[in-house]
Amino acid sequence: MRTSSYLLMLALLALVSCAEEPTTVTTTTTTQEVTRTGPAREVVVTRAPPPIRVETQTVAPGPGYIWTGGYWRWTGTTYVWVPGTWVVRPRVTAVWVEGHWVPRYNGWVWVPGHWQ
């Protein structure tokens, strides 16, 4: 009986040592405004974007909203129109700079819209 108790204890210790120690992960969500001088990764599109569509700007949903115009987004195979929308200004002095396509290298590069 004593031998079987020792074997049972050894078996339990062997199983416990096989288990991984739980890892404690602490996550913190931080939001910060990042200003960069250029895009981190540029995708050059060899086809020029279509002309900008003229959109009808609706009435602002409330004070502090800014209209951001629509733009042509490249999907990897074609351009699709993303309609304009109203967004809340992040601060009173913020100015929206529209996104735009820039001719570069042997094609076109998208510069996303951003707040200044």
TASUL-V772132 format. One record per residue. N is the residue number from 1. RES is the residue in one small letter. PHI is phi in whole degrees, 0 to 359 (none if undefined). NEAR is the number of other C-alpha atoms within 8 Angstrom. D_LAST is the distance of its C-alpha to the last C-alpha in Angstrom with 1 decimal. Layout:
# TASUL-V772132
N|RES|PHI|NEAR|D_LAST  N|RES|PHI|NEAR|D_LAST
This chain:
# TASUL-V772132
1|m|none|4|79.1  2|r|296|5|77.7  3|t|294|6|76.7  4|s|293|7|74.9  5|s|294|8|72.9  6|y|295|8|71.9  7|l|296|8|70.9  8|l|296|8|68.9  9|m|297|8|67.0  10|l|296|8|66.4  11|a|296|8|65.1  12|l|296|8|62.7  13|l|297|8|61.5  14|a|296|8|61.0  15|l|293|8|58.9  16|v|295|7|56.9  17|s|289|7|56.2  18|c|283|6|55.0  19|a|289|6|52.3  20|e|281|5|48.9  21|e|289|4|47.6  22|p|297|4|44.7  23|t|262|4|41.3  24|t|270|4|39.2  25|v|241|4|35.5  26|t|251|4|33.0  27|t|247|4|29.6  28|t|231|4|26.6  29|t|261|4|23.4  30|t|237|4|20.4  31|t|251|4|16.9  32|q|218|4|14.1  33|e|274|4|10.5  34|v|250|4|10.9  35|t|252|4|9.0  36|r|230|5|11.4  37|t|276|4|12.4  38|g|195|4|14.1  39|p|293|7|15.7  40|a|291|4|18.3  41|r|219|4|20.9  42|e|260|7|21.0  43|v|251|6|23.5  44|v|267|10|25.0  45|v|257|9|26.5  46|t|283|7|29.4  47|r|264|6|29.4  48|a|293|7|27.1  49|p|290|8|25.1  50|p|295|6|26.7  51|p|298|4|25.5  52|i|297|7|22.6  53|r|280|6|24.3  54|v|274|4|24.3  55|e|253|8|23.5  56|t|271|4|24.6  57|q|279|5|21.9  58|t|282|4|23.6  59|v|287|4|23.4  60|a|302|9|20.6  61|p|288|6|22.1  62|g|176|5|21.2  63|p|292|5|19.0  64|g|87|7|15.4  65|y|267|11|15.2  66|i|235|10|13.0  67|w|279|10|14.7  68|t|250|10|13.5  69|g|293|9|16.1  70|g|289|12|18.6  71|y|203|12|18.9  72|w|270|11|21.8  73|r|255|8|21.9  74|w|273|9|24.4  75|t|266|7|26.9  76|g|111|4|28.8  77|t|228|5|31.4  78|t|203|6|29.9  79|y|266|10|26.9  80|v|232|8|26.3  81|w|278|8|24.3  82|v|253|8|21.7  83|p|292|8|21.5  84|g|293|10|18.6  85|t|206|8|18.0  86|w|267|10|16.8  87|v|230|8|14.4  88|v|282|7|13.8  89|r|294|9|10.6  90|p|291|5|10.0  91|r|206|5|10.0  92|v|302|6|11.1  93|t|271|4|8.4  94|a|292|9|5.5  95|v|237|6|5.2  96|w|276|10|6.4  97|v|256|8|7.1  98|e|298|9|10.7  99|g|290|10|12.5  100|h|201|9|15.3  101|w|270|9|18.5  102|v|239|8|19.2  103|p|291|8|22.8  104|r|206|8|23.5  105|y|55|6|26.8  106|n|248|7|29.2  107|g|181|11|27.0  108|w|232|15|23.5  109|v|234|12|20.5  110|w|275|10|17.8  111|v|251|9|14.1  112|p|293|7|12.5  113|g|293|9|9.9  114|h|202|8|6.6  115|w|270|7|3.8  116|q|241|6|0.0
